[in-house]
């Protein structure tokens, strides 16, 4: 028997269906010589300090740093996790071979390897590596399984990352909390979290320290075209007025006139960060929400694997592109022109040297269904249009540059005109993005007539008064880009691609880092802007060690982790470097000066504090897959498209529809009905035979649903 282990129940069901393992069992599916089981993401975690010795239970400054001689793993303490692990452990014991069907990425490799390690697996292991969950991709993946050994470096890099985060997070958090927290709250420090906060604090300080200054510029209008004086901004109105008087008595003369035709390159395909940036700019979605929407689209088989950091496709995908485009039915008016000729095979799209584990995010051949949420539809639309746009011709433009002078004062202007829309036609019906500099945009869009060098004439000079503006606060979009390039301001796509290896964090973890900063109250959101709080600013000011808050140095660690992945760097060496750093940091802080950081909550008035109720922590619902069937009490439940039912439905027959008497129930309401035998009082029923519109749902003795 071959045992397949997927990362979550829904993925396991997709794989089981393809393999013909269709008999539901407790915690797995069986059939055709296969057993298909699942984890719920991480079942195991690194041991906590107190697991290495009871003395580490209390936070003691003088027991730091905590450096285990070897790192161990343990099961996450949760009943559902423990039950599922027992199933996996037994199946590992009984099987002849294991097929690791975890998410095809570093984190997925780590999740599966830890579980197999904990289950003491000594069976041969194969690896399923796929980029989408379509039936075709799963079949292709099983036809070309790889030995687990091929992915050993991927696991070593994931393990080194987890150990590195543990060493720094555990030790530095205890160190700073005990030294500077004043016994009032935890001061959280992290390998990626702290340099990210440092970037936000640095920007906040630049904004706070900024002093607005007035300036004056000379402009003139000649033949209905606005020209700007090509001189430094004037610091006083008096100088500007003198300049204006000079301009009034001298004619305008054209010095040069040049039209250059150029091309605007097609946009790149999306990697995860690019998609999060675009969704934040366009729809205001947070990085975490975008990740959730794209993950859902992936699991519904509409897009390829999302946690990627490349904007290229592998060359082997080229023959499939036409087929994917043909299946994207809602976009046929945009796709029709592409299918009239062979799809171009450009190096800007297809390049094996730029693709590692996965290619860029693109649609699959399964078009979107009607049951997508509004947010999922908008995210799919971004991916679909970008996929179409990369195969369109480049956009042709003409840039007009004109130079003139009034007496000795030089003037210039420029204009831009789209000659052939090319890929821009894909976005022609979309609302234009708002420009931050409306005046500059207006001048760039002005129509420039034909000028002749040497021509002169009267003009209409004027003074423009402006104010210097502070640096812009980070938004989630600009912060994600800054994390990707370790704080460097990079607009050029190709240069940004080169800097990705030294970015801080991984595409899949950056959203979580930003959310952690919110939870810790180190940052807050004002409209779209991310603002460092006083607690966040004080924490960064307290950290004297540049290593902890430097994006560049954290980017170097990230680069080493990628080298471990490629087999070019030793995982143990990375661990030793972090141990040395943590040891030196501990000595420096323990014997340095102490001060107490004021926490965000303390700054609020006490009266408000009393009135303010603590937000109720939402309990996470247990999954259906770990919930016992209330009827047979033997098998677990399983969630289908329209109902929740017993995994042994053929024999047991228990089923509850999502929609009862015309009302669609939430997971929480359904779970209450299953676990407690009744719901809370509900409204909105409209198809009850006795005309009831509200009441309590109950499960009868024969497991039918009644409304009373």
C-alpha positions in Angstrom: 0.0 0.0 0.0 1.2 3.5 -0.9 0.6 6.3 1.6 0.0 9.8 0.3 0.1 12.7 2.8 -1.3 16.1 1.7 -1.2 19.4 3.6 -4.9 19.8 4.1 -8.1 17.7 3.8 -9.4 19.5 0.6 -6.2 18.8 -1.3 -6.2 15.2 -0.1 -9.7 14.8 -1.5 -8.5 16.1 -4.9 -5.6 13.7 -5.0 -7.7 10.8 -3.7 -10.2 11.3 -6.5 -7.6 11.2 -9.2 -6.0 8.1 -7.7 -9.3 6.3 -7.2 -9.0 6.2 -3.4 -12.6 6.9 -2.9 -13.5 4.9 0.3 -13.7 7.3 3.3 -12.1 6.1 6.5 -11.4 7.8 9.9 -8.8 10.5 8.9 -8.0 9.2 5.4 -9.3 7.9 2.1 -8.6 4.4 0.7 -8.7 2.5 -2.6 -6.9 1.3 -5.6 -3.7 0.4 -3.6 -3.5 3.9 -2.0 -4.3 5.5 1.3 -4.5 9.3 1.2 -4.3 11.2 4.5 -3.6 14.8 5.5 -2.2 17.2 8.0 -3.8 20.6 9.0 -0.8 22.6 8.0 1.7 22.3 10.8 1.1 19.3 13.1 4.6 19.7 14.7 6.6 22.6 16.0 10.0 23.2 17.5 10.1 22.4 21.2 9.7 25.4 23.6 12.3 26.5 26.1 10.6 24.7 29.0 10.8 21.4 27.1 14.6 21.5 27.4 14.5 22.2 31.2 11.9 23.4 33.8 14.2 26.3 34.8 13.3 28.0 31.4 9.6 28.2 32.3 10.1 31.5 34.0 11.7 34.4 32.1 15.1 34.9 33.8 17.5 37.4 32.3 20.5 35.5 33.7 19.6 32.2 32.1 19.9 33.7 28.6 20.8 32.9 25.9 18.9 29.6 25.7 20.8 27.4 23.2 19.7 23.7 23.1 22.5 21.3 22.2 20.2 19.8 19.6 16.7 21.1 18.5 13.7 18.8 19.0 10.2 18.9 17.6 6.9 18.1 19.3 3.2 17.8 18.3 1.2 21.0 18.6 -0.9 20.5 21.8 -4.4 20.2 20.2 -6.8 17.2 20.4 -7.6 17.3 16.6 -3.9 17.4 15.8 -3.1 14.5 18.2 -5.9 12.3 16.7 -4.8 13.0 13.1 -1.2 12.3 13.9 -2.1 8.9 15.4 -3.8 8.1 12.1 -0.7 9.1 10.1 1.6 7.2 12.5 -0.4 4.0 12.1 -0.6 4.3 8.3 3.2 5.0 8.1 3.8 1.8 10.0 1.5 -0.2 7.7 2.5 1.2 4.3 5.2 0.1 1.9 6.0 3.6 0.5 5.2 7.2 1.4 4.5 9.9 -1.2 5.0 13.4 0.2 2.1 15.4 -1.3 2.8 18.5 0.8 2.6 22.0 -0.6 5.4 22.3 -3.2 7.5 24.9 -1.3 9.9 25.3 1.6 7.3 25.5 4.3 5.3 22.5 2.8 8.5 20.4 2.8 9.2 21.3 6.4 5.6 20.4 7.6 5.8 17.0 6.0 9.3 16.1 7.0 8.7 17.0 10.6 5.6 14.8 10.7 7.4 11.9 9.1 10.3 12.4 11.5 7.9 12.4 14.5 6.2 9.2 13.1 9.7 7.5 12.9 9.2 6.8 9.2 11.8 4.5 7.7 9.9 3.6 4.5 11.0 4.8 1.0 9.7 8.3 0.4 8.8 9.9 -3.0 7.9 13.5 -3.6 4.9 14.8 -5.6 5.8 18.3 -7.0 2.9 20.1 -8.8 2.1 23.7 -9.6 -1.7 23.4 -9.8 -4.4 21.2 -8.4 -6.1 20.4 -11.7 -6.7 16.7 -12.5 -4.2 16.9 -15.4 -1.5 18.4 -13.1 -2.0 15.8 -10.4 -1.8 13.0 -13.0 1.3 14.4 -14.5 2.8 14.8 -11.0 2.2 11.2 -10.1 3.6 10.1 -13.5 6.9 11.8 -12.6 7.4 11.4 -8.8 10.9 12.4 -7.6 13.0 10.8 -4.8 12.6 12.7 -1.5 16.4 13.0 -1.5 16.1 15.6 -4.4 14.5 18.0 -1.9 16.8 17.5 1.1 18.3 21.0 0.7 14.9 22.5 0.6 14.1 20.9 4.0 17.5 21.9 5.4 16.8 25.5 4.4 13.3 25.4 6.0 14.7 23.8 9.2 17.6 26.4 9.4 15.0 29.2 9.0 12.8 27.8 11.8 15.8 27.3 14.1 17.2 30.8 13.3 13.8 32.4 14.0 13.6 30.4 17.3 17.1 31.4 18.4 16.6 35.1 17.8 12.9 35.3 18.6 12.9 33.4 21.9 16.2 34.9 23.2 15.8 38.5 22.0 12.1 38.7 23.1 12.9 37.5 26.6 16.0 39.7 26.7 14.3 43.0 25.8 11.1 42.2 27.7 12.9 41.6 31.0 15.3 44.5 30.5 13.0 47.2 29.1 9.4 45.9 29.4 8.9 47.0 33.0 7.0 43.7 33.8 4.0 45.1 31.9 4.1 43.4 28.5 6.0 41.3 26.1 8.4 43.2 23.7 8.4 41.0 20.6 11.6 40.8 18.6 11.9 38.8 15.3 14.5 38.1 12.6 12.3 39.7 9.9 9.7 41.5 12.0 12.2 43.9 13.7 14.0 45.2 10.5 10.5 45.7 8.9 9.4 47.8 11.9 12.7 49.7 11.7 12.0 50.7 8.1 8.5 52.0 9.2 10.0 53.9 12.2 12.7 55.4 10.1 10.1 56.7 7.6 8.0 58.0 10.5 10.9 60.0 11.9 11.7 61.5 8.5 8.1 62.6 8.2 8.0 64.0 11.8 11.2 65.9 11.3 10.2 67.3 8.0 9.8 71.1 7.8 7.7 72.4 4.9 9.3 75.1 2.9 7.7 77.4 0.3 9.3 77.8 -3.1 8.6 79.7 -6.4 9.1 78.6 -10.0 9.0 80.6 -13.2 6.7 79.3 -16.0 5.5 80.7 -19.3 2.9 79.8 -21.9 4.0 79.9 -25.6 1.6 78.8 -28.3 -0.7 77.3 -25.7 2.1 75.1 -24.3 3.3 75.5 -20.7 7.1 75.7 -20.4 9.1 75.4 -17.0 12.2 77.4 -16.3 15.1 74.9 -16.2 16.7 76.6 -13.1 16.8 75.8 -9.4 13.7 76.6 -7.4 13.6 80.1 -6.1 13.5 80.5 -2.3 11.9 84.0 -2.1 9.0 85.7 -3.8 11.1 88.8 -4.3 13.5 86.8 -6.6 10.6 85.3 -8.4 9.1 88.7 -9.1 12.4 90.0 -10.4 12.6 87.0 -12.7 9.0 87.7 -13.9 9.8 91.3 -14.8 12.8 90.1 -16.8 10.6 87.5 -18.7 8.0 90.2 -19.5 10.5 92.3 -21.5 12.1 89.5 -23.5 10.6 87.3 -26.3 10.4 83.4 -26.2 12.7 81.5 -28.5 12.7 77.8 -29.5 16.2 76.3 -29.0 15.5 72.6 -29.8 12.6 70.4 -30.9 12.9 66.6 -30.8 10.4 63.7 -31.2 11.6 60.3 -30.0 9.6 57.2 -30.6 9.8 54.6 -27.9 8.2 51.5 -26.5 6.6 50.7 -23.1 7.5 47.2 -22.1 4.7 44.8 -21.2 4.1 44.4 -17.5 5.5 41.3 -15.9 3.5 38.3 -14.8 2.6 38.2 -11.1 4.7 36.7 -8.3 2.9 36.8 -4.9 4.4 40.1 -3.8 3.5 41.8 -7.1 -0.1 40.5 -6.8 -0.3 41.8 -3.2 1.1 45.2 -4.2 -1.4 45.5 -7.1 -4.4 44.4 -5.0 -3.4 46.9 -2.2 -3.0 49.8 -4.7 -6.2 49.0 -6.6 -8.6 47.6 -4.0 -7.0 48.4 -0.7 -6.7 44.7 0.2 -4.2 43.8 2.9 -1.3 41.5 2.0 -2.8 38.8 4.3 -6.3 39.0 2.7 -4.9 38.8 -0.8 -2.9 35.7 0.2 -6.1 34.1 1.5 -8.0 35.0 -1.7 -5.3 33.6 -4.0 -4.9 30.5 -1.9 -8.6 29.9 -2.2 -8.5 30.3 -6.0 -5.6 27.8 -6.1 -7.5 25.2 -4.1 -10.5 25.8 -6.4 -8.1 24.9 -9.3 -8.5 28.3 -11.1 -4.9 29.5 -10.7 -1.4 28.0 -10.2 0.6 27.7 -7.0 0.6 31.2 -5.5 3.5 31.4 -3.0 6.1 32.2 -5.6 8.8 34.8 -6.1 9.4 34.6 -9.9 7.7 36.5 -12.7 8.7 34.1 -15.4 7.3 30.8 -16.9 9.3 27.7 -17.7 9.8 27.1 -21.4 8.1 23.7 -21.1 4.8 25.6 -20.4 4.8 27.3 -23.8 2.8 24.6 -25.7 0.0 24.8 -23.1 -0.5 28.6 -23.3 -2.9 28.6 -26.2 -5.1 26.0 -24.5 -5.3 28.0 -21.3 -6.2 31.2 -23.2 -9.0 29.4 -25.1 -10.6 28.2 -21.9 -10.7 31.8 -20.4 -14.2 32.3 -21.7 -15.0 35.6 -20.0 -12.1 37.3 -21.7 -12.6 36.1 -25.3 -12.8 39.6 -26.8 -9.3 40.3 -25.5 -7.9 36.8 -26.4 -9.3 36.5 -29.9 -6.6 38.8 -31.5 -3.9 36.7 -29.7 -5.1 33.4 -31.2 -5.0 34.7 -34.8 -1.2 34.1 -34.8 1.2 31.9 -32.9 1.7 33.0 -29.3 5.0 34.9 -29.1 7.7 33.1 -27.1 9.5 36.0 -25.5 12.5 35.7 -23.0 10.7 38.3 -20.9 8.0 35.6 -20.2 9.7 32.2 -20.8 13.1 31.8 -19.1 14.2 28.5 -17.4 17.1 30.3 -15.8 14.7 32.5 -13.8 12.4 29.7 -12.6 13.3 27.6 -9.6 10.6 25.5 -7.8 7.7 27.2 -9.4 6.7 29.6 -12.2 4.8 32.9 -12.0 1.1 32.9 -11.0 -1.2 32.3 -14.1 -4.7 31.0 -14.7 -5.2 27.3 -15.2 -7.4 25.7 -18.0 -10.3 25.6 -15.5 -12.3 28.9 -15.9 -13.7 30.7 -12.8 -17.0 29.4 -11.6 -20.0 31.5 -10.5 -19.6 30.7 -6.8 -16.5 32.8 -6.3 -16.7 35.7 -3.8 -16.4 39.2 -5.1 -12.9 39.5 -3.8 -11.8 36.2 -5.5 -13.3 37.4 -8.8 -11.3 40.7 -8.6 -8.1 38.9 -7.8 -8.7 36.4 -10.6 -9.3 39.3 -13.0 -5.9 40.9 -12.0 -4.1 37.6 -12.8 -6.1 36.9 -16.0 -5.6 40.3 -17.5 -1.9 40.3 -16.6 -1.6 36.9 -18.3 -3.2 38.2 -21.4 -1.3 41.4 -21.5 2.2 39.8 -21.5 1.4 38.2 -25.0 0.2 41.5 -26.6 2.6 43.7 -28.6 4.5 46.4 -26.7 2.9 49.8 -26.4 4.4 52.4 -28.8 4.8 55.9 -27.6 6.3 59.2 -28.8 8.1 61.5 -26.5 8.4 65.2 -27.5 11.2 67.2 -25.9 11.2 71.0 -26.5 13.8 73.5 -25.1 13.4 77.2 -25.3 14.8 80.4 -23.7 13.7 83.9 -22.7 16.8 86.1 -22.7 19.3 84.0 -20.7 16.8 81.9 -18.8 16.4 78.3 -20.3 13.0 76.7 -20.5 11.8 73.2 -21.3 8.7 71.0 -21.7 7.8 67.5 -22.7 4.8 65.7 -24.0 3.9 62.0 -24.3 1.6 60.5 -26.8 0.5 56.8 -27.2 0.9 55.9 -30.9 -0.2 52.2 -30.7 -1.9 50.9 -27.5 -0.4 47.4 -27.7 -0.8 45.7 -24.3 -2.5 48.8 -22.9 -5.6 47.8 -24.8 -6.2 45.0 -22.2 -6.7 47.8 -19.6 -8.5 50.3 -21.8 -11.9 50.0 -20.1 -10.4 50.3 -16.6 -10.6 53.6 -14.6 -7.3 55.5 -14.8 -5.1 55.4 -11.7 -5.1 58.6 -9.7 -1.8 60.5 -10.1 -0.1 61.9 -7.0 1.2 64.9 -9.0 -1.8 66.1 -11.0 -0.1 69.3 -12.3 2.9 67.3 -13.7 0.6 64.8 -15.3 -1.5 67.6 -16.9 1.7 69.1 -18.4 2.9 65.7 -19.7 -0.4 65.1 -21.4 -0.5 68.5 -23.2 -0.6 68.3 -27.0 2.6 69.8 -28.4 2.4 71.4 -31.9 5.3 71.4 -34.4 7.9 73.9 -33.3 10.7 75.3 -35.6 14.1 75.8 -34.0 14.9 79.6 -33.9 11.2 80.7 -34.0 10.4 83.5 -31.5 7.3 85.2 -30.3 5.4 86.7 -27.4 4.6 84.6 -24.4 2.7 84.8 -21.1 5.0 84.4 -18.1 3.8 83.5 -14.6 4.9 82.5 -11.1 4.0 79.1 -9.6 4.1 78.9 -5.8 4.6 75.5 -4.3 5.5 73.8 -1.0 8.0 71.0 -0.4 6.3 67.8 0.7 7.5 65.2 3.3 8.3 61.6 2.4 5.2 59.6 1.9 4.2 57.1 4.6 4.5 53.4 3.7 1.3 51.6 2.5 1.2 47.8 2.5 2.0 48.0 -1.2 5.2 50.1 -0.8 6.2 48.2 2.4 6.0 44.9 0.5 8.2 46.3 -2.2 10.7 47.6 0.4 10.8 44.2 2.1 11.4 42.6 -1.3 14.5 44.8 -1.9 15.7 45.1 1.7 14.7 48.8 1.9 16.2 50.0 -1.4 14.0 52.2 -3.6 13.9 50.3 -6.9 11.5 51.1 -9.7 13.2 49.0 -12.5 11.6 45.6 -12.8 14.8 43.8 -13.8 17.0 45.2 -11.0 14.2 44.4 -8.5 14.3 40.8 -9.8 18.0 40.6 -9.1 17.6 42.0 -5.5 14.9 39.4 -4.6 17.5 37.0 -3.2 18.4 39.5 -0.6 14.9 40.6 0.3 13.7 40.3 3.9 11.3 37.5 4.6 9.8 35.2 2.0 6.8 36.1 -0.2 4.6 33.7 1.7 5.6 35.1 5.2 5.6 38.9 4.6 1.8 39.3 5.0 2.1 37.5 8.4 5.0 39.7 9.5 2.9 42.9 8.8 -0.1 41.4 10.6 2.1 40.6 13.6 3.2 44.2 13.8 -0.5 45.2 13.9 -1.3 42.7 16.7 1.7 43.8 18.8 0.4 47.4 18.4 3.8 48.5 17.0 2.1 49.9 13.9 -1.4 51.1 13.0 -3.3 52.0 9.8 -4.6 55.4 9.0 -6.6 55.1 5.7 -4.1 53.2 3.5 -1.0 54.5 5.4 1.0 52.4 7.9 2.1 54.5 10.9 4.6 53.4 13.6 3.1 53.8 17.1 5.0 55.3 20.1 5.6 51.7 21.3 7.1 50.7 18.0 9.3 53.8 17.8 10.6 53.4 21.4 11.3 49.7 20.8 13.5 50.4 17.7 15.2 53.3 19.6 16.0 50.9 22.4 17.7 48.3 20.1 21.2 49.5 19.7 22.4 46.5 17.8 22.2 47.3 14.1 22.1 43.6 13.2 18.7 43.3 14.7 17.1 46.2 12.8 19.1 46.3 9.5 17.2 45.3 6.4 20.4 44.8 4.5 21.9 42.4 7.1 18.6 40.5 7.4 18.7 40.3 3.6 22.1 38.7 3.8 20.7 36.0 6.1 17.9 35.5 3.6 20.5 35.1 0.8 22.3 32.4 2.9 19.0 30.5 3.4 18.5 30.5 -0.4 22.1 29.2 -0.8 21.3 26.4 1.7 18.4 25.6 -0.6 20.8 25.3 -3.6 23.4 23.3 -1.6 25.9 26.2 -1.7 26.0 26.9 2.1 26.0 24.7 5.2 22.9 24.8 7.4 25.0 24.3 10.5 27.2 27.3 9.7 24.1 29.5 9.5 23.0 28.2 12.9 26.5 28.8 14.4 26.5 32.4 13.1 23.1 33.1 14.8 24.2 31.4 18.0 27.3 33.7 18.1 25.2 36.8 17.4 22.6 35.9 20.0 25.3 35.3 22.6 27.0 38.7 21.9 23.7 40.5 21.9 22.7 39.0 25.3 25.9 40.1 26.9 25.6 43.6 25.5 22.0 44.1 26.7 22.2 42.4 30.1 25.1 44.5 31.2 23.9 47.7 29.4 21.7 50.5 30.7 18.1 49.8 31.4 15.0 51.9 30.7 11.2 51.2 30.5 9.3 51.5 27.2 5.9 53.2 27.5 3.3 50.9 26.0 0.6 52.2 23.6 -2.2 51.4 26.0 -0.6 53.4 28.9 -0.9 56.6 26.8 -4.7 56.6 26.8 -6.7 58.2 29.6 -7.7 55.9 32.4 -11.4 56.7 32.1 -11.4 55.6 28.5 -9.5 52.5 29.5 -12.2 51.5 31.9 -15.0 52.0 29.4 -13.3 50.2 26.7 -14.2 46.6 26.6 -11.7 44.0 25.5 -12.5 42.7 22.0 -13.9 39.2 22.1 -11.4 36.8 20.8 -13.0 34.8 18.0 -12.7 31.1 18.7 -11.5 29.2 15.7 -14.0 26.5 14.7 -12.8 23.0 14.7 -12.7 21.5 11.2 -15.5 19.2 9.9 -12.8 16.6 9.3 -12.1 16.4 13.0 -15.8 16.3 14.1 -17.5 13.0 14.9 -20.7 12.1 13.1 -23.5 12.5 15.7 -25.5 9.6 14.3 -23.0 6.7 13.9 -20.5 8.2 16.4 -17.8 6.2 14.5 -16.8 8.2 11.5 -15.9 11.8 11.1 -17.9 14.4 9.0 -16.9 15.6 5.6 -17.9 18.9 3.9 -19.3 18.7 0.4 -20.5 21.4 -2.0 -24.0 21.6 -0.7 -24.0 19.7 2.6 -22.1 18.3 5.5 -22.4 14.6 6.0 -20.9 11.4 7.5 -17.7 10.2 5.7 -19.4 6.8 5.7 -22.6 8.2 4.2 -23.5 5.1 2.3 -24.0 3.1 5.5 -24.8 5.8 8.0 -26.9 8.2 5.9 -26.3 11.3 8.1 -26.4 14.6 6.1 -27.3 18.3 6.8 -27.7 20.8 3.9 -26.1 24.2 4.1 -29.6 25.7 3.2 -32.5 24.8 5.5 -36.1 26.0 4.9 -34.7 28.7 2.4 -32.0 30.0 4.8 -28.3 29.5 4.2 -26.5 28.6 7.5 -23.0 29.6 8.5 -20.4 27.0 9.5 -20.8 28.2 13.1 -24.6 27.6 13.0 -24.2 24.2 11.4 -21.5 23.3 13.9 -23.9 24.2 16.8 -26.6 22.0 15.3 -24.2 19.1 15.1 -22.4 19.4 18.4 -25.3 20.8 20.6 -28.3 19.3 18.8 -29.8 22.8 18.3 -29.0 26.3 17.0 -29.4 29.7 18.5 -32.6 31.6 17.6 -32.4 32.4 13.9 -34.4 34.5 11.4 -34.8 34.5 7.6 -36.5 31.2 6.8 -38.8 31.5 3.8 -39.8 28.0 2.6 -41.0 26.3 5.9 -44.2 24.3 5.1 -46.0 26.0 8.1 -44.8 29.5 7.1 -42.4 29.9 10.1 -39.8 32.6 9.4 -37.8 32.4 12.7 -37.1 30.0 15.5 -34.6 27.4 16.8 -33.3 24.5 14.6 -33.1 21.2 16.4 -31.9 17.7 15.5 -34.7 15.1 16.1 -34.1 11.6 17.4 -34.0 10.3 13.9 -31.5 13.1 12.9 -33.9 15.2 10.8 -33.8 19.0 11.2 -36.9 20.7 12.8 -37.7 24.4 13.2 -39.7 25.4 16.3 
